[in-house]
Amino acid sequence: MKAIDIFEAQVYEVASRFSFIRRVVTLDKTVNTIKLRLYITSECFVQIYTNVRKKLINYVLIFNWDRIYGRNCDSGAWHRHPHENPDAHDFSPEGAREVSLEEFLIEVQQILEEAGLL
């Protein structure tokens, strides 16, 4: 099985453990890249992008077509786009901490619950 297929299968498996994720859609897939959406509502979703060759991962929480939270990794270097200021890049120890998709979805759930969106 190719790395991109393994990544895709893992996303579907992890997403299935979160009841607030209504649907998972693979938007685009190549030999080295994949973009998926995890729909929470029609206007709220998590978008995931990875390039396995470049070791790039983007996890983004979108609401009304705006990023409201995110975590990105480029060649092993992580940073966060905090919910309070999603255009900022947080390289603090917490912001630079590697997170799994499961950890990111737990953060998403907390953000959405605090905002009254779940």
ABEGO torsion letter per residue (X at the ends): XBAAAAAAAAAAAAAAABAABABBBBABBBAABBBBBBBABAABBBBBBBBAAAGBBBBBBBBGGBBABBBBBBGGBBBBBBAABAABBBABAAAABBBBAAAAAAAAAAAAAAAGAX
